[in-house]
């Protein structure tokens, strides 16, 4: 008796295997599923009464979403107690099961009713015939590279053998998906049919004498488009692919190189040998640092955050139905758009009707693009746009259950707006500020009920950035937290929860990336070396480029405000004078006036400003790229640890999710605290001590880090 795979035998002798994982919205490949699939393959192959089998899913719109990532992490969780052979055996097991499926002598067909990713698609490719539902929203693909892995159940071998090496590489290296029409054109599936017919079509193929032999098991099989190390087309493909992989990954993502190696070696060999090579590379990635860190942060912990890991358990769901959005500038307009997209009525309020209308026009422009690209009907776009009401009248806010304020970053202005809003809305309405720097506790003092006041900090552009930073003031209550988390879930963003402080978490720590780059510039380090080290470290953007995007003007004002707030405790650094010189003396504000660390020639390509050499002369001795990279990454990590020590952060999970999705910290590390654990807490502390001696208090080791180093503890248990 099986629990995950339902078994039915029809009167024609065809077994229907319906995968339906109990208690989950999507099917995933677990140890139990593998056990059941293995048993059923053996049963079908040995029973003469069974003609063949069809594999489908009992989940609407989803076939199989891939492997259970917690299972994969579990294989290496206690690696010191395991050995390579044990992990390899686990990694090879699915390859072995699927190979038995396709060589058992009985025809297997896949009836693909929805999304089939990773191991889900690999199950399909092992079947001798594949019918997919005619639905353009269905995605088929191999996203494993996104978590530092490769398709480990035959994906790197079967896909090139079906569609050719060159066409297959983008799907393997970039994690690109294909829709049913693409899959049919690429020979990945054999047939496309209406959803209600796919099982019948699969059975008809078996009844019609479908052959239980894969193309690669037939004599004289050749990979479409050519194969072999001496094939001119193939050799050129791999030369070009290797160069492109290095350009895109900067050498930080070993999975891409491993995929290339799998395809290059495997496509020249018999399939059985090729699958063993694939499992070898899969094992090496799983036993490395990059894949486990990426899996933990980018998927396991991210999904936990999105499912309400921080949500108070005893408070009923608090769906937002009517949002009051105060301020229709860039942030307010973006928040209004994502809220309306989630079906929430939005009152978009600004001090002048013209400004409010302009804020709504932002949504109209984004919706128009979607309609033109045929991602949305005009009728649906009109319905979404109708949810946004631009106004200047505070009375229109009546009935709002959530207010988000994004007005001028001035305490007095915000206090005035708070009073006007609370004169209209009910006492149950939750009030949130989108401020990125002003402490929530201070802003909440203008509210009639500080327990109902919370920070909801978005990132720009709101429609593209996935993270929302929720900030708890000193008196913020559980109801406000639950409301904020439920709202973030409605708009399908990823939340982190932090405690109040100046700059909160993301703004405070992100700033150190730019400041440390400017420190080095002021010391005479080559700006090109600094910028390239930032890029090659895996950061989303180089420090000077992102400094221009944020604006040198803002960096100056934030620095001035910080110095004023900290008074005598503020520790000056070389960047202070350098930023002041750029903004005050030279009038270089950043990208906003086309003059910053970069120059922005009209109609040309931006480039580092040549005048930097005059104002910040190069030192005779330049540091190594490794030292520059360490200063950029370690300075951020030290600030993250300080936030954790000061209880701004309450978990390493929030630290790493916020860093990667908030300001673009190098994803391959799994985040700053994952990076510290990987380096080794003791080693990291020692290296920071050396940097502090040479470059100052920015690298001073926090007590929390010192204590963990002394005890041999990691940030993640």
HELIX and SHEET records of a PDB file:
HELIX    1   1 UNK A   31  UNK A   46  1                                  16    
HELIX    2   2 UNK A   69  UNK A   76  1                                   8    
HELIX    3   3 UNK A   79  UNK A   81  5                                   3    
HELIX    4   4 UNK A   84  UNK A  103  1                                  20    
HELIX    5   5 UNK A  119  UNK A  126  1                                   8    
HELIX    6   6 UNK A  144  UNK A  147  5                                   4    
HELIX    7   7 UNK A  155  UNK A  163  1                                   9    
HELIX    8   8 UNK A  165  UNK A  173  1                                   9    
HELIX    9   9 UNK A  180  UNK A  185  1                                   6    
HELIX   10  10 UNK A  195  UNK A  197  5                                   3    
HELIX   11  11 UNK A  198  UNK A  207  1                                  10    
HELIX   12  12 UNK A  215  UNK A  217  5                                   3    
HELIX   13  13 UNK A  232  UNK A  249  1                                  18    
HELIX   14  14 UNK A  254  UNK A  266  1                                  13    
HELIX   15  15 UNK A  271  UNK A  286  1                                  16    
HELIX   16  16 UNK A  290  UNK A  294  1                                   5    
HELIX   17  17 UNK A  295  UNK A  301  3                                   7    
HELIX   18  18 UNK A  302  UNK A  306  1                                   5    
HELIX   19  19 UNK A  330  UNK A  341  1                                  12    
HELIX   20  20 UNK A  353  UNK A  372  1                                  20    
HELIX   21  21 UNK A  378  UNK A  385  1                                   8    
HELIX   22  22 UNK A  394  UNK A  397  5                                   4    
HELIX   23  23 UNK A  411  UNK A  422  1                                  12    
HELIX   24  24 UNK A  440  UNK A  444  1                                   5    
HELIX   25  25 UNK A  450  UNK A  452  5                                   3    
HELIX   26  26 UNK A  478  UNK A  490  1                                  13    
HELIX   27  27 UNK A  506  UNK A  523  1                                  18    
HELIX   28  28 UNK A  527  UNK A  536  1                                  10    
HELIX   29  29 UNK A  543  UNK A  550  1                                   8    
HELIX   30  30 UNK A  552  UNK A  566  1                                  15    
HELIX   31  31 UNK A  567  UNK A  569  5                                   3    
HELIX   32  32 UNK A  574  UNK A  580  1                                   7    
HELIX   33  33 UNK A  581  UNK A  585  3                                   5    
HELIX   34  34 UNK A  591  UNK A  593  5                                   3    
HELIX   35  35 UNK A  612  UNK A  615  1                                   4    
HELIX   36  36 UNK A  625  UNK A  645  1                                  21    
HELIX   37  37 UNK A  652  UNK A  663  1                                  12    
HELIX   38  38 UNK A  667  UNK A  669  5                                   3    
HELIX   39  39 UNK A  672  UNK A  679  1                                   8    
HELIX   40  40 UNK A  681  UNK A  695  1                                  15    
HELIX   41  41 UNK A  697  UNK A  699  5                                   3    
HELIX   42  42 UNK A  703  UNK A  711  1                                   9    
SHEET    1   A 6 UNK A   5  UNK A   9  0                                        
SHEET    2   A 6 UNK A  14  UNK A  19 -1                                        
SHEET    3   A 6 UNK A  52  UNK A  57  1                                        
SHEET    4   A 6 UNK A 107  UNK A 112  1                                        
SHEET    5   A 6 UNK A 129  UNK A 133  1                                        
SHEET    6   A 6 UNK A 191  UNK A 193  1                                        
SHEET    1   B 4 UNK A  62  UNK A  64  0                                        
SHEET    2   B 4 UNK A 115  UNK A 117  1                                        
SHEET    3   B 4 UNK A 140  UNK A 141  1                                        
SHEET    4   B 4 UNK A 177  UNK A 178 -1                                        
SHEET    1   C 8 UNK A 388  UNK A 391  0                                        
SHEET    2   C 8 UNK A 345  UNK A 349  1                                        
SHEET    3   C 8 UNK A 322  UNK A 326  1                                        
SHEET    4   C 8 UNK A 402  UNK A 405  1                                        
SHEET    5   C 8 UNK A 430  UNK A 433  1                                        
SHEET    6   C 8 UNK A 453  UNK A 457  1                                        
SHEET    7   C 8 UNK A 467  UNK A 472 -1                                        
SHEET    8   C 8 UNK A 494  UNK A 499  1                                        
SHEET    1   D 2 UNK A 598  UNK A 599  0                                        
SHEET    2   D 2 UNK A 607  UNK A 608 -1                                        
END                                                                             
